[in-house]
Amino acid sequence: LGFIALNPAGQMASARNTQRQLHLNAILNSIRQNMADNKGIFTCAVGGLPTSTKKMANGAGNYDMAQCLLPAYLPTMPFDPSAPGAHYNSNADYDTGYTVLWNASTSQVTLNAPSAELGKTISVIR
């Protein structure tokens, strides 16, 4: 109890990191469900999962995947709780603050939270 009172900023950062981990798991589960529904292939109007790291957001240079996951697999698009510019207003206006990468040789999806706090690396690979 004393630790919480003495380090509220650290506790808030830890809570945001937990939220990031939960978000990445939810997004990855929805990607995998899309793949399961489409015979192992991620199906999206913007094309397959990127083979180089891309931010999950709309706009040039990003991977605009919200339309492929909402509302069928997610009720809303999760976004980083404190990354600059991270938000979700609609499928046409969002920036998750998270990144996605498809490794074709291992058939694995990697999601990252680059704005993780407290020196943590938050990543999920499946």
C-alpha positions as CSV (number, residue, x, y, z in Angstrom):
1,L,0.0,0.0,0.0
2,G,2.9,2.3,0.8
3,F,4.4,1.7,-2.7
4,I,1.2,2.8,-4.4
5,A,1.0,6.0,-2.4
6,L,4.7,6.7,-3.0
7,N,4.7,6.0,-6.8
8,P,1.3,6.8,-8.3
9,A,2.9,7.7,-11.7
10,G,4.7,4.3,-11.9
11,Q,1.4,2.5,-11.0
12,M,-0.4,4.4,-13.7
13,A,2.3,3.6,-16.3
14,S,2.1,-0.1,-15.2
15,A,-1.7,0.0,-15.7
16,R,-1.3,1.5,-19.2
17,N,1.2,-1.2,-20.0
18,T,-1.3,-3.9,-18.9
19,Q,-3.9,-2.2,-21.1
20,R,-1.5,-2.3,-24.0
21,Q,-0.9,-6.0,-23.6
22,L,-4.7,-6.6,-23.5
23,H,-5.2,-4.5,-26.6
24,L,-2.5,-6.4,-28.5
25,N,-4.0,-9.8,-27.5
26,A,-7.5,-8.6,-28.6
27,I,-6.3,-7.4,-32.0
28,L,-4.2,-10.6,-32.5
29,N,-7.1,-12.8,-31.6
30,S,-9.3,-10.9,-34.1
31,I,-6.7,-11.3,-36.8
32,R,-6.4,-15.0,-36.1
33,Q,-10.2,-15.3,-36.2
34,N,-10.3,-13.6,-39.6
35,M,-7.7,-16.1,-40.8
36,A,-9.6,-19.1,-39.4
37,D,-12.7,-17.9,-41.2
38,N,-10.8,-17.6,-44.5
39,K,-8.9,-20.9,-44.6
40,G,-5.7,-19.5,-43.0
41,I,-5.4,-16.4,-45.0
42,F,-5.9,-12.9,-43.6
43,T,-8.6,-11.4,-45.8
44,C,-8.8,-7.6,-46.1
45,A,-9.7,-5.1,-48.8
46,V,-6.3,-3.3,-48.3
47,G,-4.4,-6.6,-48.9
48,G,-2.6,-9.1,-46.8
49,L,-0.8,-8.4,-43.6
50,P,2.4,-6.3,-44.2
51,T,5.7,-8.1,-44.4
52,S,7.5,-5.0,-43.0
53,T,6.5,-3.3,-39.7
54,K,3.6,-0.9,-40.3
55,K,1.5,1.2,-37.9
56,M,-2.1,0.1,-37.6
57,A,-3.8,3.3,-38.7
58,N,-5.5,4.9,-41.7
59,G,-3.4,7.2,-43.9
60,A,-0.4,6.9,-46.2
61,G,2.3,4.5,-45.1
62,N,0.2,2.7,-42.6
63,Y,-1.7,-0.6,-42.6
64,D,-5.5,0.4,-42.5
65,M,-6.9,-2.8,-41.1
66,A,-9.9,-1.5,-39.0
67,Q,-12.3,-2.2,-41.8
68,C,-11.2,-5.9,-41.8
69,L,-11.8,-6.4,-38.1
70,L,-14.7,-4.2,-37.2
71,P,-17.5,-5.0,-36.4
72,A,-17.1,-8.7,-37.2
73,Y,-14.2,-9.4,-34.9
74,L,-13.9,-6.4,-32.6
75,P,-16.6,-3.9,-31.4
76,T,-14.1,-1.0,-31.6
77,M,-10.5,-0.6,-32.5
78,P,-8.2,-0.6,-29.4
79,F,-5.6,2.2,-29.3
80,D,-2.6,3.0,-27.1
81,P,-3.7,4.8,-24.0
82,S,-0.9,7.4,-24.1
83,A,0.8,7.3,-27.5
84,P,0.8,10.7,-29.2
85,G,-2.0,10.9,-31.8
86,A,-3.5,7.5,-30.8
87,H,-7.3,7.5,-31.2
88,Y,-10.3,5.8,-32.7
89,N,-13.2,7.9,-34.0
90,S,-14.3,5.6,-36.9
91,N,-12.8,3.1,-39.4
92,A,-11.9,6.2,-41.5
93,D,-10.3,8.1,-38.6
94,Y,-8.0,6.1,-36.3
95,D,-4.4,5.5,-35.2
96,T,-3.9,2.6,-32.8
97,G,-0.3,3.6,-31.9
98,Y,0.5,-0.2,-32.4
99,T,2.4,-1.9,-35.2
100,V,1.8,-5.1,-37.1
101,L,4.2,-7.4,-39.0
102,W,3.6,-10.7,-40.9
103,N,6.5,-13.2,-41.1
104,A,5.6,-15.4,-44.1
105,S,8.4,-17.8,-43.4
106,T,7.1,-18.7,-39.9
107,S,3.4,-17.8,-40.6
108,Q,3.5,-15.6,-37.4
109,V,1.9,-12.2,-36.8
110,T,3.8,-9.8,-34.5
111,L,2.1,-6.9,-32.8
112,N,4.1,-4.3,-30.9
113,A,3.3,-1.4,-28.6
114,P,6.2,1.0,-29.3
115,S,5.0,3.5,-26.6
116,A,5.3,1.1,-23.7
117,E,6.4,2.6,-20.5
118,L,8.8,1.8,-17.7
119,G,11.4,0.4,-20.1
120,K,9.1,-2.5,-21.0
121,T,8.9,-4.2,-24.4
122,I,5.3,-5.2,-25.1
123,S,4.9,-7.5,-28.0
124,V,2.7,-10.5,-28.9
125,I,3.7,-13.1,-31.5
126,R,1.5,-15.9,-32.7
